[in-house]
Amino acid sequence: MVFHHVPAQEAHGRIGVLLINLGTPDDTGYRAVRRYLSEFLSDRRVIEGSPLFWQPLLQGVVLTTRPRASGRAYERIWNTARNESPLRTITREQAEKLAQRFEASNVRVAWGMRYGAPSLKEAVHDLLRQGCERILCMPLYPQYSATTTATANDQVFRALMRLRNQPAIRTLPPFADDPAFIAAVAQTVRNARDEVLRVQAAEGREGEPFQKVVASFHGLPVDYVKKGDSYHADCQKTVAALRVALGRDEQTLPMTFQSRFGPTRWLEPYTEPYITALPAQGITRIAVVMPGFMADCLETLDEIGNEVRERFLEAGGESFTLIPCLNESPACIDLLETLARRELSGWL
């Protein structure tokens, strides 16, 4: 193994905060999407099956057909002004706004993606060049899973493995029911409800705008949970706290799981069939909140905002409100600052 030295270009003794998100292809074309999906679906934390069986299937059938479909989905949500995905735009803005909160201190903020660019290696080296001797890694996943939080931390440590002089490292624990997180998400639901009420009033209509607020989380194979992954328990913590904050119960704030992939059994109930069955039950006005995502992305904007919305309305639904993720809102930056300062205790 060759050990690398990253020379510091600025003063020593600084603290780095590294925001980590999942990642995104560089563009919507076949090659870029295939490259991104290949990296993502080759992660042994994500696909735990034997690569002897999985890789031929992945590199053959999956990566021959899936990139085109995914590319079309990305085209529907692409940030054409910046020529990048919303996830990249939002994560950058989160980092820039969090950095402003630490302008008067010796803290520097960087951001990177587990898959794609900018890589976590690049982000770590950027902090080292700024003289950071201590780094707090903040995977932007409120609920822990080995497929998200763990693999993000793994990738940071892979970058450190090739450094002769390593910085001290801390990692952010899950914050599934952290009061600051729950308060921020609950406020997005209230804001969305208030906006719909204003529209109804302007049109001379009355009534509760959200018969149900569906909390949709990214799915996970049931086998992973049986092996000890705490993701499902963390999702339950989030929803339980949201129900208290919003004064709702299991019937009016149910929990579902989206983005199922492959033939294996995933956590249930599945979001799409659950939502599309609601109009037949007399539930025609709903909102969907996605508290497992800190930034809007393909899974929120297209899968839920386009595909599930369309199927719900086709099934007889009247009103479908997509509640934005926290994104780069002041509430989100407040939350990130609160979490960062808490975890930097003793360093600041």
PyMOL commands that set and color helices and strands:
alter all, ss='L'
color gray80, all
select helices_A, chain A and resi 30-41+51-77+86-101+120-129+146-161+179-202+222-226+231-246+271-276+279-281+298-314+330-343
alter helices_A, ss='H'
color red, helices_A
select strands_A, chain A and resi 14-23+107-115+132-139+168-171+212-218+255-258+285-289+319-322
alter strands_A, ss='S'
color yellow, strands_A
deselect
rebuild
show_as cartoon
